[in-house]
Amino acid sequence: MKKKLTHYLTICDTLGLDALVETHDEEEIKMAVSAGAGVIGVNNRNLKDFSVDFSNAVKLRHLIPEEVIYVAESGVSRISDVEALRQAGADAVLMGEVMMRAKDQKATLKAMKSAAAGVDNDCD
Ligand SMILES: O=C(O)c1ccccc1NCC(=O)[C@H](O)[C@H](O)COP(=O)(O)O
């Protein structure tokens, strides 16, 4: 699996693409790091049973080197979630459902971006 991942990363490199290598647990993160991934996502959603554990990305953050871009994924629905992930050292946050369901997507994105930047915001 690691050999395949390294091969895919080489292909992305050749094409000038940045690959987001998605992981869910310690073993997958170690594999992504040793394959040389520059961007690693830690999914709070277990794609085997679709359960979401919001603490997963935070819990595993220490396994990702500082020079690697760390993306916290899934189960992010509130401004306070983004704030918590920023404080835990997330470089980026991947959000799906919250944006899809938002009545005002522009305002939601603006509020989430402010939280990611550490700017105070009134709405949650
Ligand atoms: O990637 C998949 O195979 C997959 C399968 C089934 C559901 C979701 C899948 N991937 C995307 C995700 O894990 C999340 O939708 C994404 O990270 C956003 O999460 P959320 O903000 O909770 O919608």
The ligand as a Gaussian input file, in Angstrom:
#p B3LYP/6-31G(d) Opt

LIG

0 1
 O      -14.796000       9.536000       0.781000
 C      -15.660000       8.674000       0.863000
 O      -15.504000       7.528000       0.418000
 C      -16.956000       8.974000       1.545000
 C      -17.929000       8.004000       1.621000
 C      -19.129000       8.295000       2.258000
 C      -19.363000       9.537000       2.866000
 C      -18.392000      10.506000       2.787000
 C      -17.188000      10.239000       2.134000
 N      -16.206000      11.162000       2.037000
 C      -16.366000      12.532000       2.376000
 C      -16.292000      12.716000       3.826000
 O      -15.735000      11.987000       4.581000
 C      -17.010000      13.924000       4.363000
 O      -18.191000      14.074000       3.670000
 C      -16.223000      15.166000       4.229000
 O      -15.011000      15.021000       4.901000
 C      -17.028000      16.334000       4.801000
 O      -17.597000      15.987000       6.034000
 P      -18.847000      16.768000       6.638000
 O      -18.436000      18.182000       6.775000
 O      -19.143000      16.108000       7.943000
 O      -19.971000      16.644000       5.645000

